[in-house]
Amino acid sequence: MIPSSPIRIAVLGVGNIGSTFAFQLGRAAGNDVTVIARPGSVRLRQLQRDGGIIDINGERASVRVIDTLDEETPYDLVIVTLLDHQAAAVLPNLGRSAARCVQFMFNTFHPERLENAVGVERCAFGMPFVQATLDSDGKLKATIGAGGQKTIMSEQRWVDVFNAAGLPAAIESDMPLWLRCHVPLCVAFEAVSVAGERRGGGASWVEAVVLARGVHACFNLIKGLGYSVYPKSKQRIDGCPTEVLAAMLWFMSRIRSFRELLATGKAECQALVDVMVAAATPAKQHVMLSDIRAMKPS
């Protein structure tokens, strides 16, 4: 059920994904949306100039624009669309804030770190499945729901809010484990895209094989830490021969739209590899750390 009273929402991080969420939520009835962009950033100046978010068709979502999270405001929901390695800088503010729920919407190998920072009782997770870009003038171009894709979330109340705003969403029963198990694929997809862009048309077969081996090593790490590979789709990937997985990555790197979109994630990819390598110390079974390290784009 969607509350009848206005829902106060803050979006922390107003890049491609955050802008899409804020645009749709800001145009939906019953939502009071604030966006928080980095102080002194180009994006902050664009948002202040436009008085909100404007898409490439000239349609506008009027949202409040600020540069720092107001810790005193009891937002019903704060959506964090930064990257995992960027979130550390804002966790203290989120922990002190009066927000009733903080929803982290990014790949993370350690969801417990985020739960501990804001409190398990008000922590939620999600993974956005929208395609979006901002042009040089800050105008938004978003593709939502392509191929039946839905953003997945850990709480039904926010699924309802997103669906009502034209953001197709669905519930995921174990979002923390889903995210942990998605990190190996996120790294592989971004790394193969970086390699493909560097070569100007697709990754080499050798590069694809290195990444496929790395995915298997990452899943072994997850199992060594005492977790299951989840969901079944990732279990199937875990059971795939290296050559089959490599062929999939090799082929995907030749899809220009896929490659150009994910090659922008080089910094995220590098940071996630470092996190997994650091996590391998207490693993209970043999993990090929060299294979995980080899996934990092040069």
C-alpha positions in Angstrom: 0.0 0.0 0.0 1.2 3.5 -0.9 0.7 6.0 1.9 -1.9 8.7 1.4 0.2 11.4 2.9 3.2 12.9 0.9 6.3 10.8 0.9 9.5 12.7 1.6 12.3 11.2 -0.5 15.9 12.2 -0.9 18.1 11.0 -3.7 21.8 11.0 -2.7 23.8 10.9 -5.9 22.3 12.5 -9.0 24.2 10.8 -11.8 22.5 8.7 -14.5 20.6 6.4 -12.1 19.8 8.9 -9.4 18.6 11.5 -11.9 16.2 8.9 -13.5 14.8 7.9 -10.1 14.4 11.5 -9.0 12.8 12.5 -12.3 10.2 9.8 -12.2 9.5 10.0 -8.5 9.4 13.8 -8.6 6.7 13.8 -11.3 4.6 11.2 -9.5 1.7 12.5 -7.3 2.3 12.3 -3.6 6.1 12.5 -3.6 8.2 15.4 -2.2 11.6 14.8 -3.7 15.0 16.4 -2.8 18.2 15.6 -4.7 21.7 15.9 -3.2 24.6 16.5 -5.5 28.3 16.9 -4.6 29.3 20.4 -3.4 30.9 22.4 -6.2 30.2 19.8 -8.8 29.1 20.5 -12.4 26.0 18.4 -11.8 25.0 20.6 -8.8 25.3 23.7 -10.9 23.2 22.2 -13.7 20.5 21.2 -11.3 20.5 24.6 -9.6 20.3 26.3 -13.0 17.4 24.2 -14.2 15.6 24.2 -10.9 15.2 20.5 -11.1 15.8 17.7 -13.6 15.1 18.1 -17.3 15.0 15.3 -19.9 16.0 15.5 -23.5 12.4 16.2 -24.5 12.3 19.3 -22.3 10.0 17.7 -19.7 10.8 18.8 -16.1 10.6 17.3 -12.7 10.7 20.1 -10.1 12.8 18.8 -7.1 14.5 20.5 -4.2 18.3 20.8 -4.9 20.9 20.8 -2.1 24.5 19.8 -1.7 24.5 18.1 1.7 22.2 15.7 3.4 20.1 17.5 6.1 20.5 15.2 9.0 17.5 16.7 10.9 14.9 16.1 8.2 13.0 12.9 8.8 12.9 11.7 5.2 10.7 8.7 4.7 13.3 7.3 2.3 16.8 8.2 1.3 17.9 6.5 -1.9 21.7 6.3 -2.2 22.9 5.8 -5.8 26.6 6.4 -5.3 29.1 3.6 -5.9 30.1 1.3 -3.0 33.6 2.9 -2.7 32.1 6.4 -2.7 29.5 5.6 0.0 32.1 5.5 2.8 32.2 9.3 2.8 28.5 9.7 3.5 27.9 6.8 5.9 28.5 8.9 9.0 25.9 11.5 7.8 23.4 8.7 7.0 24.0 7.1 10.4 23.2 10.3 12.2 20.3 11.3 10.0 16.7 11.2 11.0 15.8 9.3 7.8 13.3 6.5 8.5 14.7 4.3 5.8 18.0 4.3 3.8 18.0 2.3 0.6 21.4 1.5 -0.9 21.2 1.0 -4.7 24.5 -0.2 -5.8 26.7 -3.3 -6.1 28.3 -4.2 -2.7 30.2 -7.3 -1.5 29.7 -6.3 2.2 26.1 -5.3 2.7 26.6 -5.8 6.5 28.9 -2.8 6.5 26.0 -0.6 5.3 23.5 -2.2 7.7 25.9 -1.5 10.6 26.3 2.1 9.5 22.6 3.1 9.5 21.0 0.3 11.6 19.5 -2.9 10.3 16.0 -1.8 11.1 16.1 1.1 8.7 18.4 -0.3 6.0 17.1 -1.4 2.7 18.8 -2.6 -0.5 18.1 -2.6 -4.2 19.6 -2.9 -7.7 18.5 -0.5 -10.4 17.7 -1.9 -13.8 17.4 1.2 -16.0 19.5 2.6 -18.8 20.3 6.3 -18.6 22.7 9.0 -19.7 23.2 12.7 -19.1 24.2 14.8 -22.0 26.9 17.6 -21.7 24.2 20.0 -20.6 22.8 17.8 -17.9 19.7 16.7 -19.8 18.5 13.1 -19.0 17.9 10.4 -21.5 16.5 7.3 -19.8 15.2 3.9 -21.0 13.0 2.3 -18.4 11.6 -1.2 -18.5 13.3 -2.3 -21.7 13.0 -6.0 -22.3 10.8 -6.3 -19.2 13.6 -5.3 -16.8 12.6 -4.3 -13.3 14.6 -2.7 -10.5 14.6 -5.1 -7.6 14.3 -4.2 -3.9 14.2 -5.7 -0.5 11.0 -4.0 0.7 7.5 -4.2 -0.8 6.5 -0.6 0.2 9.2 0.9 -1.9 8.4 -1.5 -4.8 4.9 0.0 -4.7 6.2 3.5 -4.7 8.5 2.9 -7.6 5.8 1.1 -9.7 3.4 4.0 -9.1 6.1 6.4 -10.4 6.5 4.4 -13.6 9.7 2.7 -12.5 9.0 -1.1 -12.9 10.1 -2.8 -9.7 9.9 -6.2 -8.0 10.6 -7.7 -4.6 13.8 -9.8 -4.0 13.6 -11.9 -0.9 17.3 -12.0 -0.2 18.7 -8.7 -1.5 22.0 -8.7 0.5 23.0 -12.1 -0.8 21.8 -11.2 -4.3 24.1 -8.2 -4.3 27.1 -10.1 -2.9 26.7 -12.7 -5.6 26.2 -10.1 -8.3 29.6 -8.5 -7.7 31.6 -11.1 -9.7 29.4 -10.6 -12.7 29.4 -6.8 -12.3 33.2 -6.9 -12.3 33.4 -9.2 -15.3 30.9 -7.2 -17.4 32.6 -3.9 -16.6 36.1 -5.3 -17.1 35.3 -7.0 -20.4 33.7 -3.7 -21.6 36.8 -1.7 -20.6 38.9 -4.2 -22.6 36.6 -4.0 -25.5 36.7 -0.2 -25.6 40.4 -0.2 -25.4 40.6 -2.6 -28.4 38.0 -0.6 -30.2 35.4 -3.3 -30.9 35.6 -6.1 -28.3 37.7 -8.0 -25.8 40.2 -10.6 -26.9 39.5 -14.3 -26.3 42.4 -14.4 -23.8 40.9 -11.4 -21.9 37.5 -13.1 -21.8 39.0 -16.4 -20.5 40.9 -14.5 -17.7 37.6 -12.9 -16.6 35.7 -16.2 -16.8 38.3 -17.8 -14.5 38.0 -14.8 -12.2 34.2 -15.2 -11.9 34.6 -18.8 -10.8 37.3 -17.8 -8.3 34.9 -15.1 -6.9 32.1 -17.6 -6.5 34.5 -20.0 -4.7 35.3 -17.1 -2.4 31.7 -16.5 -1.7 31.2 -20.2 -0.8 34.4 -20.2 1.2 33.0 -17.3 3.3 30.0 -19.5 4.2 27.4 -18.2 1.7 25.5 -19.9 -1.1 25.7 -18.7 -4.6 22.3 -17.1 -5.2 20.0 -17.1 -7.1 19.7 -20.1 -9.3 20.7 -18.2 -12.4 24.1 -17.5 -10.8 24.4 -21.1 -9.7 24.1 -22.1 -13.3 26.8 -19.6 -14.2 29.0 -21.0 -11.4 28.6 -24.4 -12.9 29.3 -23.3 -16.4 32.6 -24.4 -18.0 35.2 -21.6 -18.2 35.1 -21.7 -22.0 31.3 -21.2 -22.1 31.4 -18.3 -19.8 34.3 -16.8 -21.7 32.4 -17.1 -24.9 29.4 -15.2 -23.4 31.7 -12.4 -22.1 33.6 -12.3 -25.5 30.3 -11.9 -27.4 28.8 -9.3 -25.0 31.9 -7.1 -25.4 31.0 -6.9 -29.1 27.6 -5.3 -28.4 28.4 -1.7 -28.7 25.7 -0.3 -26.4 26.6 -2.8 -23.7 30.3 -2.0 -24.0 30.0 1.7 -24.0 27.6 1.8 -21.0 29.6 -0.5 -18.8 33.1 0.7 -19.7 32.3 3.8 -17.6 32.5 1.5 -14.5 36.2 1.0 -14.5 36.7 2.6 -11.1 33.9 0.6 -9.6 35.3 -2.6 -11.0 38.8 -1.9 -9.6 37.4 -1.1 -6.2 35.2 -4.2 -6.0 38.2 -6.4 -7.0 40.2 -4.9 -4.1 37.3 -5.6 -1.7 37.0 -9.2 -2.7 40.7 -9.8 -2.4 40.7 -8.3 1.1 37.7 -10.5 2.0 39.5 -13.7 1.0 41.7 -13.9 4.1 39.2 -15.8 6.3 37.8 -17.9 3.5 37.5 -21.6 4.5 38.5 -23.1 1.2 41.2 -22.6 -1.4 40.6 -19.5 -3.4 42.6 -18.5 -6.5 43.4 -14.9 -5.5 45.5 -14.4 -8.6 42.5 -15.1 -10.7 40.4 -12.5 -8.8 43.3 -9.9 -9.0 43.6 -10.6 -12.8 40.0 -9.3 -13.3 41.1 -5.7 -12.5 41.3 -3.5 -15.6 44.8 -2.2 -16.2 
